[in-house]
């Protein structure tokens, strides 16, 4: 029988992994590709991405935090380690959201005001580097959340009860 904790940690881990994968894709090949095309095409492509991304990314980021919080609560019933690892995963997801709010969103808002035809190539290169670095940080936070949720699920195995750890 699948426990509530197993289901919530699996869901939290899945969403954290999706976030980490999406962020990682941008850091490893999307942004380098946009930096390699002509400035007008790169700016216009990123502006188009930024117009379509907010809703799905917000749902995914907030969803991972909500699922992580639920996994933390259900982890309490499975043992201290299960709850602690779920809390770590949730904190890492919150950190990814914080980086997004503090760094990536303001950069995206700035980019939205640019005239793609009049953008200096050096400005675009600087913007891409400045956006990609914090994006890589949120990639690591999200993937760390995935790992923490997996550890929470393992710690809260079928034999664990309140206050004791799974003996496996």
Secondary structure, 3 states (H helix, E strand, C coil): CCCHHHHHHHHHHHHHHHHHHHHHHHHHHHHHHHHHCCHHHHHHHHHHHHHHHHHHHHHHHHHHHHHHHHHHHHHHCCCHHHHHHHHHHHHHHHHHHHHHHHHHHHHHHHHHCCCHHHCCHHHHHHHHHHHHHHHHHHHHHHHHHHHHHHHHHHHCCCCCCCCCCCCC
